[in-house]
Structure formats: structure tokens, C-alpha cells
């Protein structure tokens, strides 16, 4: 089962986040084979959150993954969005043909409202790093859509989702995560 996890930073937690970097990376190293995508969101040079898309056996294991994470335990994050997710691209971010660098990268998060939308991969998939629906724990209810992509600007990134089909669409600057090479 695939899960989308977005830890949102608490205001003023950047220093603590920096202090916890090695603990965070060491924790994530334990899940290297299960990770589909990972990386921080930010405004300017300031981190605002951390995305992890991961394949785990069940919702209980996903909750443990999200809430046992050391920087969550230390108080870096103010909240966690954890949802089942379906990997419509069938690959990890490390398989993205565009590579780790170059161009602007974004997290686009559409929070569902009403009938499901954007259940198929957009026609222009070359700029998609990760894409799929957010689902209820049992996988039956559509709750939104999450995408990681390369785009020229936030407006172009937002356009990956159908306007008017979501209660809200968030666009965050995002970059590939993990230990520096």
C-alpha cells in the first residue's frame, strides 16, 4: 500500500529542523527501499514541510512511520497529512527522466470535494515526478490528488489539476530530498 505523508513545519522550527537533520536522514535510511519520493517544501530558503511517499504494508505501519519520525517527535512539525495514495506513474522519483536538478519543482496538493477528479495521468507526463490520488485508509474514497512536478512557475504547476474540482489547491516549492550525493 502506498501512502502520501506531508509533515508541515511549525513556525520558527527551522533551527531545530537543522539540528535534527542527521536523525531525520538516519530514520529515513531505514525506509530506503520503501520510499517512492521524498523532499522538503520551502519558501525562499526556509523549509516549510517534508514530503514522503512510501510503500508500507498497512495504515497502522504508515501512522507509525509518520509519527515516530524523530523531527516530528522533537516538535519540528505542526501537523501531518497522511493518506493512502496510488502511484499512477509506477515509478519512484529516482526514475524521473528529468533528474534531481534543473528547473523549478513543486508539490501540488488538491484537497478533494465532491466527485473524484484527475484520476488519470495527465497527457504531458514528462514533467511529472510523482502523481496519484489521495484516498481513505481503506482505499475506497477519493480525498484529493497529490503531484510532484517540474514546471516553469507555480501557476503552471497548479494547472496539472482541474480547476473548480477541489476544495483547495496548494502549491509548494519542493526539491528532491535525501542525503546530498
Secondary structure as UniProt FT lines:
FT   STRAND          2..9
FT   TURN            11..12
FT   HELIX           14..19
FT   HELIX           21..29
FT   TURN            30..34
FT   STRAND          35..43
FT   TURN            44..45
FT   STRAND          46..55
FT   HELIX           59..68
FT   HELIX           70..74
FT   STRAND          77..85
FT   TURN            88..89
FT   HELIX           93..95
FT   TURN            97..98
FT   STRAND          104..112
FT   HELIX           125..127
FT   STRAND          128..135
FT   TURN            137..138
FT   STRAND          142..151
FT   HELIX           154..158
FT   TURN            159..160
FT   TURN            163..164
FT   STRAND          166..174
//
